[in-house]
Amino acid sequence: MANPINKKYFLIFFVTALVTVGITLLLINVFEKKQEAQLYPSVFKPVGDHETDPKVWGENFPYEYDTYLKTQTNEGPTYYGGSDNYQKLDKYPVLKTLFAGYPFSEDYREERGHYWAITDVKETKRVNDNTPNTCISCKSSQVLVDVEKMGTEAFYKAMFKDVGAHYDKGIGCLDCHNPKTMELRVSRPGFIEAMQRRGIDVTKATREQMRSYVCGQCHVEYYFKGEGKYLTFPWDKGLSVDSIEAYYDEYGFKDWDHETSGAPMIKMQHPEFETWSTGIHAKSGVTCVDCHMPYERQGSVKVTNHWIKSPLRNINNACQTCHKWSEQELSNRVKTIQDRVYEQMMRSETAIVDAINAIKAAKDAGATDEQLKEARKLHRRAQLRWDFVAAENSMGFHSPQETLKTLGNAIDYARQSQLAAEKLIKSIAAK
């Protein structure tokens, strides 16, 4: 028979433990509330539907605003990227050959942080009086205001010199957040329309999906469709480089004719979203924000760092949350992947230049446009794939296997183009 005294002491101990746990949780809650009060005001000030100034949003979210301002900081280069606004044509003069006859052969600078988005567009030599306003679509929060006021088609049809050139603020809070609820939202028509054509309703996206969609609305490949220069994403057949090429071929699109080879060329933009979509991180549910804007602790409060930058600059929060190795080990793994991609990218550049020179030699030898059609088609296919990697801002890290496959195909197509042109030269010489 149980001792009633023992029961009594056990009951007292149990009640005391419950009270202690309750008091501890209460103290923790009070402490967290005090921490939150230090970070955020007790009364939130309303933000206007068209508020483009991040400073106004920052009155409610001071930590997020302070870290956003750091996007104007130049931290210098990473292994193959960074925020140093150097002229790529000086460092890689081969680009002048690859983009001969196109504005990228005149000015091609490394991009800086979001803070500088509008400034960098205004300063590039690629912009002139004939530049459509479409080019400013992802460079300023003011775009959302003018698209609503003017209508999407009219906004794209306007000239940059008349509209976008007068903007004074770059990418900000309004681009990614609903000003009423502060929830993440997709604001750019191009992304919404492209996803609709693929049967995806972005308004039904989960919060985790939104943490990549808000980035994917701008960090993508796109083109200006038709006379109205309507911003369009070539995703109707899929997000892979092969699917995008098939879309462009069916539509009969080209950005320019290569000055030397005469091939109808496409300039890839910055297909980060497409490349990431084929990688292990996307398949594992890791979003853009997880790596480029990771959570941080401010006291007991978990907040999102709005200093959008390379994870290599923040390995502790960006990588070690999931990968339990040292910072040096993780950095070395990134470098190994990027070094291998860079090596293959250089090989593909060499192969493409050889193809360009061979096509020129065949043309000089008397080959007709009809005879050069196959060699030019292969040049287009090779350079499109090389540029899909070169213009993408991860040096292949977003999807290493897919990237190396893409570069391997680029080399193959370039050598086929070279051989086709050299066969023409021999056949002409034999006559």
C-alpha positions as CSV (number, residue, x, y, z in Angstrom):
1,M,0.0,0.0,0.0
2,A,1.4,3.4,-1.1
3,N,2.6,5.7,1.7
4,P,0.1,8.8,1.8
5,I,3.0,11.0,2.9
6,N,5.0,10.1,-0.3
7,K,1.9,10.9,-2.3
8,K,1.6,14.3,-0.6
9,Y,5.3,15.2,-1.3
10,F,5.0,14.0,-4.9
11,L,1.9,16.2,-5.4
12,I,3.7,19.2,-3.9
13,F,6.7,18.6,-6.1
14,F,4.6,18.3,-9.2
15,V,2.6,21.5,-8.6
16,T,5.8,23.3,-7.7
17,A,7.4,22.2,-11.0
18,L,4.4,23.3,-13.0
19,V,4.4,26.7,-11.3
20,T,8.2,27.1,-12.0
21,V,7.8,26.2,-15.6
22,G,4.9,28.6,-15.9
23,I,6.8,31.5,-14.3
24,T,9.9,30.7,-16.5
25,L,7.8,30.8,-19.7
26,L,6.2,34.1,-18.6
27,L,9.6,35.6,-17.9
28,I,10.8,34.5,-21.3
29,N,7.7,35.9,-23.0
30,V,8.2,39.2,-21.2
31,F,11.8,39.3,-22.2
32,E,11.0,38.6,-25.8
33,K,8.4,41.4,-25.8
34,K,10.9,43.8,-24.4
35,Q,13.3,42.7,-27.2
36,E,10.7,43.2,-29.8
37,A,9.8,46.7,-28.4
38,Q,13.4,47.7,-28.9
39,L,13.3,46.6,-32.5
40,Y,9.8,47.7,-33.5
41,P,7.6,50.6,-32.5
42,S,4.5,49.9,-30.4
43,V,2.3,51.7,-32.8
44,F,2.8,51.0,-36.5
45,K,2.6,54.0,-38.8
46,P,0.5,53.3,-42.0
47,V,2.4,52.9,-45.2
48,G,0.9,54.2,-48.4
49,D,0.0,51.9,-51.3
50,H,2.5,53.8,-53.5
51,E,5.2,54.4,-51.0
52,T,8.6,54.0,-52.8
53,D,10.9,55.4,-50.1
54,P,12.3,52.5,-48.0
55,K,13.0,55.1,-45.2
56,V,9.3,55.5,-44.5
57,W,8.9,51.7,-44.2
58,G,11.9,51.7,-42.0
59,E,10.0,53.7,-39.3
60,N,8.2,50.5,-38.6
61,F,11.0,48.1,-39.4
62,P,14.3,49.8,-38.4
63,Y,16.5,46.7,-38.4
64,E,15.3,45.6,-41.8
65,Y,15.9,49.2,-43.1
66,D,19.3,49.5,-41.6
67,T,20.4,46.2,-43.2
68,Y,18.8,47.2,-46.5
69,L,21.0,50.3,-46.6
70,K,24.0,48.1,-46.5
71,T,23.2,47.0,-50.1
72,Q,25.0,50.2,-51.1
73,T,28.2,48.8,-49.6
74,N,31.0,47.6,-51.8
75,E,32.4,44.5,-50.2
76,G,34.6,43.8,-53.1
77,P,34.8,40.6,-55.2
78,T,33.9,37.0,-54.1
79,Y,35.5,34.2,-56.1
80,Y,33.6,35.0,-59.3
81,G,31.2,37.7,-58.4
82,G,30.7,40.4,-55.7
83,S,29.7,44.0,-55.7
84,D,32.8,45.6,-57.3
85,N,31.4,47.6,-60.3
86,Y,34.3,46.8,-62.6
87,Q,34.2,46.8,-66.5
88,K,34.0,43.2,-67.6
89,L,35.2,44.1,-71.1
90,D,38.5,45.2,-69.6
91,K,39.0,42.0,-67.6
92,Y,37.6,39.7,-70.3
93,P,38.2,41.3,-73.7
94,V,36.9,38.2,-75.5
95,L,33.4,39.5,-74.7
96,K,33.9,42.1,-77.4
97,T,34.2,39.3,-79.9
98,L,31.3,37.3,-78.5
99,F,29.0,40.3,-78.5
100,A,30.2,42.0,-81.6
101,G,27.6,44.3,-83.1
102,Y,25.6,44.4,-79.8
103,P,25.7,47.1,-77.0
104,F,27.2,44.6,-74.6
105,S,30.4,44.8,-76.6
106,E,30.6,48.5,-75.6
107,D,29.7,48.4,-71.9
108,Y,29.3,45.4,-69.6
109,R,29.8,46.1,-66.0
110,E,29.5,43.9,-62.9
111,E,26.2,44.8,-61.1
112,R,26.2,46.3,-57.6
113,G,23.6,45.9,-54.8
114,H,19.9,46.6,-55.0
115,Y,20.4,50.1,-53.7
116,W,22.3,51.0,-56.9
117,A,19.9,49.4,-59.4
118,I,18.5,52.6,-60.9
119,T,21.9,54.4,-60.8
120,D,23.7,51.6,-62.7
121,V,21.0,51.6,-65.5
122,K,21.3,55.4,-65.9
123,E,25.0,55.2,-66.2
124,T,25.4,52.4,-68.6
125,K,26.4,53.2,-72.2
126,R,23.9,50.6,-73.4
127,V,21.0,53.1,-72.8
128,N,20.2,55.8,-75.4
129,D,17.3,57.8,-76.6
130,N,15.8,54.7,-78.4
131,T,15.8,52.5,-75.3
132,P,12.3,51.3,-74.4
133,N,11.1,51.8,-70.9
134,T,10.8,48.1,-70.5
135,C,14.5,48.0,-69.5
136,I,13.7,49.7,-66.2
137,S,11.0,47.1,-65.2
138,C,13.0,45.6,-62.3
139,K,15.2,48.6,-61.3
140,S,12.9,50.7,-59.2
141,S,9.8,50.6,-56.9
142,Q,8.5,53.5,-58.9
143,V,7.8,51.1,-61.7
144,L,4.8,49.7,-59.8
145,V,3.3,53.2,-59.4
146,D,3.7,54.0,-63.1
147,V,2.4,50.6,-64.3
148,E,-0.7,51.1,-62.3
149,K,-1.1,54.7,-63.5
150,M,-0.2,54.2,-67.2
151,G,-1.2,50.6,-67.7
152,T,1.3,47.8,-68.4
153,E,1.4,48.1,-72.2
154,A,1.7,51.9,-72.2
155,F,4.5,51.7,-69.6
156,Y,6.5,49.3,-71.8
157,K,5.9,51.3,-75.0
158,A,7.2,54.5,-73.5
159,M,10.8,55.6,-73.9
160,F,13.2,55.3,-71.0
161,K,14.4,58.9,-71.5
162,D,10.8,60.0,-70.8
163,V,9.9,57.9,-67.8
164,G,12.6,55.7,-66.2
165,A,15.4,58.1,-66.6
166,H,13.7,60.4,-64.1
167,Y,13.5,57.9,-61.3
168,D,15.6,58.5,-58.2
169,K,15.0,55.4,-56.1
170,G,16.1,51.8,-56.8
171,I,14.7,48.5,-55.6
172,G,12.9,48.8,-52.2
173,C,10.3,47.4,-49.9
174,L,7.3,48.0,-52.2
175,D,8.8,45.6,-54.8
176,C,8.4,42.6,-52.5
177,H,5.9,43.5,-49.7
178,N,2.2,44.3,-49.5
179,P,2.2,47.8,-47.9
180,K,-1.0,46.9,-45.9
181,T,-0.1,43.5,-44.5
182,M,3.7,43.4,-45.1
183,E,3.3,39.9,-46.5
184,L,5.5,38.9,-49.4
185,R,3.9,39.5,-52.8
186,V,4.8,39.3,-56.5
187,S,4.4,42.7,-58.1
188,R,5.8,42.4,-61.6
189,P,3.4,41.5,-64.5
190,G,6.0,39.5,-66.4
191,F,6.4,36.9,-63.7
192,I,2.6,36.6,-63.0
193,E,1.8,36.3,-66.7
194,A,4.5,33.7,-67.3
195,M,3.4,31.6,-64.4
196,Q,-0.3,31.8,-65.5
197,R,0.7,30.5,-69.0
198,R,2.3,27.5,-67.1
199,G,-0.9,27.0,-65.2
200,I,0.4,28.4,-61.9
201,D,-1.5,30.9,-59.8
202,V,1.0,32.9,-57.8
203,T,-1.7,34.2,-55.5
204,K,-2.0,30.7,-54.1
205,A,1.7,30.3,-53.5
206,T,2.8,29.2,-50.0
207,R,5.0,31.5,-47.9
208,E,8.0,29.3,-48.7
209,Q,7.3,29.5,-52.5
210,M,7.0,33.3,-52.2
211,R,10.5,33.4,-50.6
212,S,11.8,32.5,-54.1
213,Y,9.0,34.0,-56.3
214,V,9.8,37.5,-55.1
215,C,13.3,37.1,-56.3
216,G,12.3,35.2,-59.4
217,Q,10.2,38.0,-60.7
218,C,13.4,39.8,-61.7
219,H,16.3,37.4,-61.6
220,V,15.3,35.7,-64.8
221,E,15.8,35.5,-68.5
222,Y,13.4,37.7,-70.5
223,Y,12.9,39.4,-73.8
224,F,11.0,42.4,-75.3
225,K,8.2,41.0,-77.4
226,G,6.8,42.7,-80.5
227,E,6.7,46.3,-81.5
228,G,5.4,47.3,-78.1
229,K,8.5,45.8,-76.4
230,Y,6.3,43.8,-74.0
231,L,8.3,42.2,-71.2
232,T,7.9,38.4,-71.6
233,F,9.5,35.4,-70.0
234,P,10.2,32.5,-72.4
235,W,8.9,29.8,-70.1
236,D,6.0,28.4,-72.0
237,K,7.9,25.2,-72.8
238,G,9.7,25.0,-69.4
239,L,12.6,26.6,-67.5
240,S,15.6,24.7,-68.8
241,V,17.9,26.2,-71.4
242,D,16.8,23.7,-74.0
243,S,13.1,24.6,-73.4
244,I,13.9,28.3,-73.6
245,E,15.8,27.8,-76.8
246,A,12.9,25.9,-78.3
247,Y,10.6,28.7,-77.4
248,Y,12.8,31.3,-79.1
249,D,13.2,29.1,-82.2
250,E,9.5,28.6,-82.6
251,Y,8.9,32.3,-82.1
252,G,11.7,33.2,-84.5
253,F,13.3,35.6,-82.0
254,K,16.7,37.2,-82.1
255,D,18.3,40.1,-80.3
256,W,20.8,40.9,-83.0
257,D,22.8,39.5,-85.9
258,H,26.4,38.8,-84.9
259,E,28.6,41.4,-86.6
260,T,31.3,38.8,-87.6
261,S,29.5,35.5,-88.1
262,G,26.1,36.9,-89.2
263,A,24.3,34.4,-86.9
264,P,20.9,35.5,-85.4
265,M,21.8,35.8,-81.7
266,I,20.1,35.9,-78.3
267,K,21.6,37.7,-75.3
268,M,20.8,35.9,-72.2
269,Q,20.0,38.0,-69.2
270,H,20.4,36.7,-65.6
271,P,18.6,33.3,-65.3
272,E,19.2,32.7,-61.6
273,F,15.6,31.5,-61.0
274,E,15.7,29.1,-63.9
275,T,19.1,27.7,-62.9
276,W,18.2,27.4,-59.2
277,S,15.0,25.6,-60.2
278,T,17.1,22.6,-61.5
279,G,19.4,22.4,-58.5
280,I,19.5,20.4,-55.3
281,H,18.6,23.4,-53.1
282,A,15.4,24.0,-55.0
283,K,14.5,20.3,-54.9
284,S,15.2,20.3,-51.1
285,G,12.9,23.3,-50.5
286,V,15.7,25.8,-49.9
287,T,14.6,29.3,-51.1
288,C,16.6,32.3,-52.4
289,V,15.9,34.2,-49.1
290,D,17.3,31.3,-47.0
291,C,20.7,31.8,-48.5
292,H,20.9,35.4,-49.6
293,M,18.8,37.0,-46.7
294,P,19.1,34.5,-43.9
295,Y,17.4,34.8,-40.5
296,E,19.4,36.4,-37.7
297,R,18.9,36.7,-34.0
298,Q,18.6,40.2,-32.5
299,G,18.5,39.3,-28.8
300,S,15.7,36.8,-28.7
301,V,14.0,38.0,-31.8
302,K,14.4,36.2,-35.2
303,V,14.6,38.7,-38.1
304,T,15.4,38.6,-41.8
305,N,18.6,40.3,-42.8
306,H,17.9,42.6,-45.7
307,W,21.5,43.0,-46.7
308,I,21.0,40.9,-49.8
309,K,24.4,39.5,-50.7
310,S,26.5,36.4,-51.6
311,P,26.2,33.6,-49.0
312,L,30.0,33.5,-49.1
313,R,29.9,36.7,-47.1
314,N,27.7,35.2,-44.4
315,I,28.5,31.5,-44.3
316,N,27.5,31.1,-40.6
317,N,23.9,32.1,-41.1
318,A,23.5,31.3,-44.8
319,C,25.1,27.8,-44.9
320,Q,25.8,26.4,-41.5
321,T,22.2,26.3,-40.5
322,C,21.9,23.2,-42.6
323,H,25.6,22.1,-43.3
324,K,27.5,21.2,-40.2
325,W,31.0,21.8,-41.5
326,S,33.5,24.6,-40.9
327,E,33.2,27.9,-42.7
328,Q,36.5,27.1,-44.5
329,E,35.3,23.7,-45.6
330,L,32.1,25.1,-47.0
331,S,33.9,27.9,-48.7
332,N,36.3,25.5,-50.3
333,R,33.4,23.4,-51.6
334,V,31.9,26.4,-53.3
335,K,35.2,27.3,-54.8
336,T,35.8,23.8,-56.2
337,I,32.4,23.8,-57.9
338,Q,32.9,27.3,-59.3
339,D,36.5,26.6,-60.5
340,R,35.3,23.6,-62.5
341,V,32.4,25.6,-64.0
342,Y,34.8,28.5,-64.8
343,E,37.2,26.2,-66.5
344,Q,34.5,24.8,-68.8
345,M,33.2,28.3,-69.5
346,M,36.6,29.4,-70.7
347,R,36.8,26.3,-72.9
348,S,33.4,27.1,-74.4
349,E,34.4,30.7,-75.1
350,T,37.5,29.4,-77.0
351,A,35.4,27.0,-79.0
352,I,32.8,29.7,-79.9
353,V,35.5,32.2,-81.0
354,D,37.0,29.5,-83.2
355,A,33.5,29.0,-84.7
356,I,33.1,32.7,-85.3
357,N,36.5,32.9,-87.0
358,A,35.8,29.8,-89.1
359,I,32.4,31.2,-90.3
360,K,34.1,34.5,-91.2
361,A,36.8,32.7,-93.2
362,A,34.1,30.7,-95.0
363,K,32.2,33.9,-95.8
364,D,35.4,35.6,-97.1
365,A,36.1,32.5,-99.2
366,G,32.7,33.0,-101.0
367,A,30.2,31.0,-99.0
368,T,26.7,32.1,-99.4
369,D,24.2,32.9,-96.6
370,E,22.3,29.7,-97.5
371,Q,25.5,27.6,-97.2
372,L,26.4,29.3,-93.9
373,K,22.9,28.7,-92.4
374,E,23.9,25.5,-90.5
375,A,27.1,26.9,-89.1
376,R,25.4,30.0,-87.9
377,K,22.6,28.0,-86.3
378,L,25.1,26.1,-84.4
379,H,26.9,29.3,-83.4
380,R,23.6,30.6,-82.0
381,R,23.0,27.4,-80.1
382,A,26.5,27.3,-78.6
383,Q,26.6,30.9,-77.5
384,L,23.1,30.9,-76.1
385,R,24.2,28.1,-73.7
386,W,27.5,29.7,-72.8
387,D,25.7,33.0,-72.0
388,F,23.0,31.2,-70.0
389,V,25.9,30.3,-67.6
390,A,28.0,33.4,-68.0
391,A,25.1,35.8,-67.4
392,E,23.9,33.8,-64.4
393,N,25.2,35.1,-61.1
394,S,26.4,32.0,-59.3
395,M,29.2,30.6,-61.6
396,G,27.1,27.4,-61.7
397,F,26.7,27.0,-57.9
398,H,22.9,27.2,-58.1
399,S,22.9,24.0,-60.2
400,P,26.3,22.5,-60.8
401,Q,25.4,19.4,-62.7
402,E,22.9,21.2,-65.1
403,T,25.4,24.0,-65.6
404,L,28.3,21.7,-66.6
405,K,25.9,19.8,-68.9
406,T,25.0,23.1,-70.5
407,L,28.6,24.1,-71.0
408,G,29.5,20.7,-72.4
409,N,26.7,21.1,-75.0
410,A,27.9,24.7,-75.8
411,I,31.4,23.4,-76.6
412,D,30.0,20.6,-78.7
413,Y,27.8,22.9,-80.8
414,A,30.6,25.4,-81.2
415,R,33.0,22.7,-82.5
416,Q,30.2,21.5,-84.9
417,S,29.8,25.0,-86.1
418,Q,33.5,25.3,-86.7
419,L,33.7,22.0,-88.6
420,A,30.7,23.0,-90.7
421,A,32.4,26.2,-91.7
422,E,35.7,24.6,-92.4
423,K,34.1,22.0,-94.6
424,L,32.6,24.8,-96.7
425,I,36.0,26.4,-97.1
426,K,37.4,23.1,-98.3
427,S,34.6,22.5,-100.7
428,I,34.9,26.0,-102.1
429,A,38.7,25.6,-102.5
430,A,38.2,22.3,-104.3
431,K,36.1,23.9,-107.1
